Amino acid sequence: MDDLIQAARDVQDRAHVPYSEYRVGAALETEDGDVFVGCNLENANFSNSLHAEEVAIAEAVKKGHREFTRLAVSSDRRDGVTPCGMCRQTLAEFCDDDLVVVCDEGEDESPTEYTLGELLPNTISQETLE
């Protein structure tokens, strides 16, 4: 199994999901090989919840990283979950279109891979705001 998927699976146990009971873990690999993980953190006011991908990228940026190569996403259901639209936009702020997004399909299936550009074409960017 890919180490990045395993890191995303490992962090799921730390998720705070009293409402959905849907644990998600994300592992973000920097250009120099460091890995930052995040898990979802739900809040009774759902709009204040944090998604695993957001937590992982926040940890990486907090440590000064700005260049990323791969992101693995895994849920406890091993259902091939992809980043939501909001997380895709957050990733697009820091990552190029060629960021590889690896989605965990479970033990018996190969992970599905996308690029960020495939998941979020025509993203809102600094250029589009000018």
KAJOLIN-V906441 format. One record per pair of residues at least 12 apart in sequence whose C-alpha atoms are under 7 Angstrom apart, sorted by the first residue. I is the first residue (numbers start at 1). GAP is how many residues later the second one is. Records with the same first field share a line. If there is no record, write none. Layout:
I = GAP + GAP
//
This chain:
4 = 23 + 68
5 = 67 + 68 + 69 + 99
7 = 20
8 = 17 + 18 + 19 + 29 + 64 + 65 + 66
9 = 16 + 65
11 = 14 + 26 + 27 + 28
12 = 12 + 13 + 27
14 = 25
15 = 24 + 25 + 26
16 = 24 + 25 + 26
17 = 24 + 25
22 = 54
23 = 17 + 52 + 53
24 = 15 + 16 + 28 + 50 + 51 + 52
25 = 13 + 14 + 15 + 27 + 48 + 49 + 50
26 = 12 + 13 + 26 + 27 + 30 + 45 + 46 + 47 + 48
27 = 29 + 44 + 45 + 46
28 = 28 + 29 + 42 + 43 + 44
29 = 39 + 40 + 41 + 42
30 = 35 + 37 + 38 + 39
31 = 36 + 37 + 38
36 = 20 + 23 + 24
37 = 19
38 = 14 + 15 + 17 + 18
39 = 12 + 13 + 16
40 = 12
53 = 34
54 = 33
66 = 28
67 = 28
68 = 27 + 31
69 = 30 + 31
70 = 29 + 30 + 31
71 = 29 + 30 + 31
72 = 29 + 30 + 31
73 = 29 + 30 + 31
74 = 29 + 30
78 = 26 + 27 + 28
79 = 25 + 26
80 = 23 + 24 + 25
81 = 22
82 = 21
88 = 32
97 = 18 + 19 + 20
98 = 17 + 18 + 19
99 = 16 + 17
100 = 13 + 14 + 15 + 16
101 = 12 + 13 + 14 + 15
102 = 12
//
